Amino acid sequence: MEQVEAVFREERGRLLAALARRFGDLDLAEEVTSEAIEAALTHWPVDGVPPNPGGWLMTTARRKAVDRLRRDQVYAAKLAILQVEADRSTPQATGDELPDERLQLFFTCTHPALAAEDRGALTLRCLAGLTTPEVARAFLVPTATMAKRIVRAKKKIREARIPFRVPGPDELPERLPGVLQVVYSVFTEGYAASSGPYLQRLDLAEEAIRLARILHRLLPDAREVTGLLALMLLIHARREARTGPDGEIVLLEDQDRSRWDHEMIAEGRELVVTALTGGPPGPYAVQAAINAVHDEASEFESTDWPQIVQLYDVLLDLDPSPVIALNRAAAIALRDGPEAGLELLDEMAAEPRLQDYHPFALARADLLQRLGRLPEAITAYEQALTLAGSEPERDLVRRRLEDI
């Protein structure tokens, strides 16, 4: 059964993207993809996993799509049937030869014609395989609201005839940042799950990295693509040390660095050099450089905090967001002491986007505790507890409160 589930995780996105491109209809592609997987769940436990599982799923889904279209009297659907049936005369591709069209679907899902709030949601639903409730939690909206967004985006793609393709060179600069943001959003949900019993969803993080590798092969000269891939590798390299035996959070200063993936760190560091070479750096490249400094330190105490603060200064100019300002303040607290960091956090306390942001409340509580201001720290920890999304995050706050 584990082998079957692994195949589904690997093939679902490719299958959905290929069918969406072929038929130009995301709803149809999703439906027949699900039906093909259901058919596999019926046949494979009895007959065994076929030598070419991707090809089996594609053939099954394509036939089901043709059956649906045959019942549709619309002329365009009949043309689609003729095209699909013509394809049947060609030899069946092997699993390795099946086209990977997910990036085309990424560009479709992030098309400028779609509402900004719909792009990431649709991509997480279709390409990353998150359920609608999971996407809703990631965007902090009710499930019903998210379902309406996804339906609206699919309808827009269909009615506006948005093409399933990678943009040309003239369109790429405008479209690429949206794709990178979606890939990073998938990784972020995998790095720190928005809810649930586990801190990490490694399947999502690894899917984001794999998609970034594909994008990097497609656009090897795009430095921010290189920067994003480097950033994710340098963060993901610490995955095994981030949780303890019972799934509890292990903070960076307490991690066993021998458990870090040093081959992945070496690859990420090489990519950082490329991303920072040849012109002004982009935000992903600078974030990757920050994480490279973290990963280069043999122990927490030897971390080069002055360099990290300087990199955050650069990053804040590129992306003046409150989250970047929060991370910079945390680094200053480690360079100059907790009082300096807390002063910066207090200056940001009125920022609306930080009011319900769990890491802000937790960072402030930590600095108050370090300064011995325990009643205030308890209040801040209690606020962090109400804002924590996952159970490991709540457990961490409870442990801090018990320490006090």
N, C-alpha and C positions, 0 to 999 in steps of 0.2 A: 504493500500500500504506500509506503514511503517513496518507493521508486515512481509510482504513478503520480503522487502529489508533486514530486520534483519535476516531472515532465510537464504537468499542468502549469506550474509556476514559470517554467522556462518558455513554454510555447504559447501561452494565452495571449500575451501582448503581441507577439509576432503574427499570430493568427488573426487577431482582431484588426491590426493595422493593414494586413494584406487584403482582408475581406472588405474593409472600409474603402480602401483605394479602388478595389475592383468594382464595387457596386455603388460607391458614392453615398452610402447610407449607413450612418453609425448605428442606428437602431437595429437595422437588419443584421449588420455585422455582429453586434452584441448578442442578439437573439440566437443566431445560428452557431456562434462560438459556444455559447452556453449549452446548446443542444448537442453539439459535437462532444463536449466534455461529458455531458450526461450519458451519451452513447458509449463513450470510452469507459465510464465507470461501470456500465453494464457488461461490456464485452471483455475488457482487459483482465479483470480478476479471473475470468474463466479461460480465456484464450491466451493470456499472457500479454505483456507489453510488446507491440510490434517492433521490428527492427528499425523502422522509420516512423516513430510516433508523431512527429510533426507533419509528415506527409499524410498519415492516416487521418489526423484531425482535420487537415486542410481539405482532403477529398470528401470527408463526411460533411463538413460544414458547407462546402461548395454545393454539394448535392442537395442539402437541405435548403440552401438559398434558392437554387433553381426550382425546387418544388414549390417554394413560396411564390416565386415570381410567375410560375406557370398559372397560378390561381389569380394573378393580377392581370387585368385586361388593359392596363395602361401601355401604350405603344412603347414608351421608353423602357419599360420592364421587359418587353418582348425582345427588344434589341439587346438588352443585357443577357438574356437567356442565350441568344444566338452566339454572343461573344464567349460566354462560359462554355457552351457546348463545343465551340471551335477549339477552345483551350484543351478540351479532353482528348483531342487527337494528338497532342504533344506528349512526349514521354513524361512519366511522373518524376518529379524532382526528388532527390534524396533530402534527408533532414538538413544536411550541411548546405545544400544548394538552395533551400527555400529562401526567398528574398526577405531581408529584414527591413521592413518598411516603417518601423516605429518612429523613426525621426521625421519621416514625412507626415505622420499623424501628429507628432509633436508640433510641427510648424502649422498644421491645420488648426489644431486646438488653441494655438496662441495667435491666430490671425487677428490683425488690427480691427477687422470688422466685428469681432466679438467684443462684448462688454468686458472691461478689465477684470471685474470680479468673477466672470465666468471662465476665463482662460485657464487659470490654475486648477479650478474645480473640475473642469471637464477633463483635463489631462490626468489629474490624479485618479479620476474615476475610470477613464478608458485605458490609459497606458500603464499606470502603476497598479491597477487592479484593486484600489481601495473601494470599499463599499460606500454607498451614499452616506450612511451615518458616520463612517470614519472621516470622509471628506468634510462633512458638516462640523465635526469636532475640530478638525484641523483649522477651519476658518471661523470657529466659534459662532456658528449660526445654527438655528433649529434644522432638523433633518428635512422637514417639509419645505423650508426655504431653499435648502441646497438642492433638493429634488427638482424644484421649479427652475432653478438656475441651469441645471444640467439639461433639462428638457428644452429650455429656451435656447441654449447654445447649440444643441443638435439641430433644432429647427432652423436656426440662422444659417448653419453650414449648409443644410439641404436647400433652403429657399434661395440663398445668395449664391449657390453653386460654388462655394469656396473649394478650390482644388486641393487634392491630396498630393502635395509635391513639396520638394525643398525649394525655397525661393531662389531666384536668380541673383547674380552678384549685386545688382542695383537695389534689390529689396533686402538683402541679407543684413546690412548694418542696423536697419530699423527693427527687424524681426528677431535677430539672434538674442538680444537681452531678455526677451520674454521667454524664450526657450530655456535659457540658462537659469532663469529664476524658477521655472517650473521644476527643472531637474534638481535644483538645490532644495526646493520645497519638499520634494520626495525624500531626499537625503535627510533633511532636518527632521521629518516625521520618523524616519528610521533611527536617527541618532538619539532623539529624545521623544518618545511617543507622547502624543497629546493626552492620552488616557490609557487605562488598562493596567494589568498587573505587572508589566515588565517595563524597564527603563528604555530598552532598545528593541527595535524591530529590524534585525539584521538583514532580513530578506529585502526590505525596502531600501536600506542603505546600500546594499550590494547591487540592487537593480539600478539605483541612481548612478553608481560608479560605472556599471557596465554601459549604461546609456551614454554617459559622459565619454567613455572610451570610444564608443562608436562615433560620437560627434567629433571627437578629437581626430580620429582617422579621416573623417570627412572634411574637416576644416583644420588641417595641421598648422596653418599659419595664423589662425585666430587666437591671439594671446590670452584673451579672457576665457576661452574654452580651455586652454592649457592651465590657466590659473584656477579655474573651477575644479578641474580634475585633480590638480595638485592639492587643493584645499581639502577635498573630500578624502583623498588618500591619507593625508597627514592626520586628519581627525580620526578616520576609521582605523588607523593603525593602533589606536589605543583601546579598541573595543573590548578585548579580553580582560583588561585590567580595570574597567570602569564599574564592574559589579562584583560583589562578593559571592560566597557559596550559596546564600539564600536570596540572591537577586538584589541585595541592598546596594545603594550607590556608594562607590569608592571615589572620593574626590581626588583631583589631580595631585595634590600634595601628598596623598597617602597611597598612590598607586605603585604597584610593583612594576618598575619599568623594564624588567627583564621579560615581562609578558607582552610588551609592545611588539608589533610586527615590524621588525627593523628593515626587512627587505622592502616593505611598502613605504616606510619612511625614506629610504634611499631613493626610491622611484619618485616620491613626491618632491624631495629636495631638488632632484635634477629638473623636474618640470617647473619648479619655482624659478630657477635660474632662467629658463627659456621664457617664462611668462613676464619676467621683469626686464628682459633684454629687448632693446629696439625701440624705445620710446617711453612716454609716461605710462606708469602702471595703472591697471584697472583695479576696481575694488576686490575682485576675487583673488587677483594676484597678491595684493597686499595682505588680505586675510590669510592666504596660504603662507606668506612669509612670516606672519605672526606665529602660526602654528608650527612652522619649521623651527623657529627659535625655541618654542616649548619642547619640541621633540629632540632637539640637539642637546638639551640639558641632561646630564647623567643623573641628577637628583634635583628635586624641587628647589632646594636652597641655592643651587648654582644657576638658576634661570636668569637670563640677562634682561631684567625688568626695564632698565633704561632704554634698551633697544626696542622692547615691545611697546613702551609708551611712545617712542618716536614714530613707530609704525602706525600706532593708533592715531597719532596726530595727522599723519598723511591720509589715513583712511577716513577720518572725520571730515577732512576737506573734500574728499571724493563722495562721501555718503554721510551727510550731516544728520543722521538719524538718532533718536534717543537711545536705541539699543546699542549703537556703536559708542555713544557717549557713556553709557553705563559700563560697558566693557573697559573703556579707557579709564574710568574712575576706579574700577577694581584693580587695574594694573598700577595706577598711581598709588593706591593704598598699599600695594606690596613693594613699591619702590620707596615711597616717602613716609609710610606709616598709615594706620587706620584712620587717624583724625583727618588727614588730608583727603583720603578717599570719601569719608563720610560728609565732609563739607561739600564736595562736588555732588554727591547723591542728594543732599538736602536741597541744593540749588535746583535739582531736576524734579523734585517731588511734586511740583504742580503740573508737570507734563501729563496731559490726558492719556497719552498712549502708554504710560507707565503705571497708571492707577491700578490696573488689574493684571499687571505683568508679574508673574510669580518670581522670576529671577531678580527683579528689582527689590521686592520685599525681602527676599532671602539674603541678598547682598547687604542690604541695610541692617538687617538683624545681626548678621555675622560681624559687621564692623562695630555695632553697638556692644555686642558681647565681648569683643576683643578689648574695647575701651572700658569694660567693667560697668557699663550703664545697663544693668540687668533688667530692671523693670521695663525700660523702653525696648530692650531686646526681646523680652517675652511678648510684648504687644506686637512687635514687628514679625516675630515668628508665628504668632497666632494668625496674623494677616496672611503670611506666606502659606500657612496650612490650608486656609480657605481657598487659596488660588491655585494650589498644586493640582496638576492634571493627572499624573500617574500615581499608583500606589507607592512605588519606590521613592518618589519625591516627597510624598506625605510622610513616609517612614523616616526619611532623613530629617525633616523638620521635627518630628516627634522625638527623635534621638537628641537633637539639639536642646529641645525644651527639657528633656530629662536631665541633660548635663547641667543645665542651669539650676 
